[in-house]
Amino acid sequence: MRDKKRKSVFRFAHFTMGTTFEIMLAEEDEDYARQISQAVFAEIDRIKEIISRFNPTSEIGQINRLRAGQSLRIGVETYECLKTALMVQSQTNGAFDINIGSLMKYRGELLFEKQLTRVDILEHLELSQKSRGFAVKYLPAKEMEKSIELDLDLDLGGIGKGYALDCTPEILSDWGVDRVLVHGGTSTALSIGTPPEGQGHRKGWPIGIGGDWECPKTPKKFFLKDRALSGSGTEVKGDHIFDPRTNKPAKGHLSAWVSHPSAAVADALSTAFMVMNTEEVRDYCKEHPDVWTMVVIDSQTCEVFNPDISQ
């Protein structure tokens, strides 16, 4: 029997993927909680090595070196992450695009006047699942008059942290954990269960939604239970999000917060909703009632869609 040390929540941190991940565990034994956190962080580190574009030996690094007609066997993690990214790109009409890096190389060179076109990975990447595993193929381009196709430069930065969080529940289940909150750099969080008595016990883990805006009747706190929450904005990093459709800084919103059962989907959508206009976000949420969203239009104006999810 584990020695009970009577502390409701233990908190541990780990730096990886260029940010600080934290885990909050509702456990009674601090030593046991620390072992759990180490197992979770080891899993996140493992995912990073698979999907990092900065590692030339990673699967994403190898995909970026494919030429038309070539294929590569990949693991289930890369397959799932790419499949989710392609799904979100399709659903948002290109507002989210993990191949935007191929355009960024040509910023300031009047991209469209030079008749350069980005590789549309919805048409050029073919994912397959076979009895022997998973594979990705870079399909040859269709003939394009007076245009030059850019290379692949896949970057999972807008979805990778969320996907890594999605991989943690299986680890936590093996350790018998049913009350936990884990986040990657405060921008994306995933919860399992609820916190202990007295800390939003029945509603979920309380997550602050911050910013230099004052919108009346909009939430500053979200209660997260068996869901993820992700946020993107311009307040910290400025205009760092670009519209793949125009290759210019996103002008849709000042910030966007999204909750979804999948952290990867929430992560990707929070980026896409920075690019999309408010009407496009409204239409998306109407078609996807499992998506809670708050977009900040200006310092005094916010819109919330599917609000019942946060109650």
C-alpha positions, 0 to 999 in steps of 0.5 A: 500500500502506498504511503498517503501524504495528504496533498490533493494536487501535485505539480511537475514541469518539463521543458520540451518542444520549445516550451514548458509542459506541466502536469497536475495530478490529483494523487495522495502519494508524491513519489507515485505522482512523480513517477507518473509525471516522468512517464508522461514526459517521456512519452511527450519527448518520444512524440517530439523526436518523431514529428520534429521538422528540426530533426532530419532523421525524424519521420517529418524530416524524412517526408520533407525530403521526399520528391514527387513519386516517392513514398515513406513508411511511417509510424502510427503517430505520424499517420494520426497527426498528419491525418488530423492536420489534413482533416482540419485543413479540408474543413477550414478551406485551407485556413490551417496548413502545415505546409505553409513553410513552403510559402514563408521562404518566399515572403517579400518576393511577390509570391503570386506575381512570380506565379509560384504556387504552394504545394496543396498537401490535400492533393499531394500527400497520400496517406495509406494504412495497410496490413504491414503498417502506415505509409505516406506518398508524395504524389506527382503534381498535375501539369500547371502552366507558367507556375513553379511548385514549391517543395514540401516543408511540413511543420507540425508546430500548430498541432504537434503539442496538442497531438502529444497531449492526446497521447498521454491518456493511455499512459495515465490509464496504465498508472490508474490515474483518473484526475489530471490536467496536463498542458503544453506551454499554457497554450493547449491543455487536456484534462481527465476527470475533475480536480479534488473536492473544493477546486471546481470539483464537479464542473472540471479543472478551472482554466483561465482565459486571459488577455488585454481585452474587456468583453462584457458577458464573456468568460474569463474561466473555462471548466475543463472535464475530459476535453482540451482547450487551446488558445492562439493570439497576437498579444505575446508574439505579435503577428506570428500567424500567417494566412496560408491563403494570402501569405500575409499576417492573419487578420481574422481575430486578436485571439481565439480559444477552442475546446474539443475532445481532442487536443490536436484538433483544438490546437489546429482550430485555434490557429485556423480561427485566427485566420478565418473571419467571424462568420466563417468561424460561426458557420464552422461551429454550427456544423460542429456542435462539439466545438466550443469557441471564443474569438476576440475581435477587438478589445471590446468585442468577443463572440462565443459559439456553442457556449453550453459546453463550458458550463 
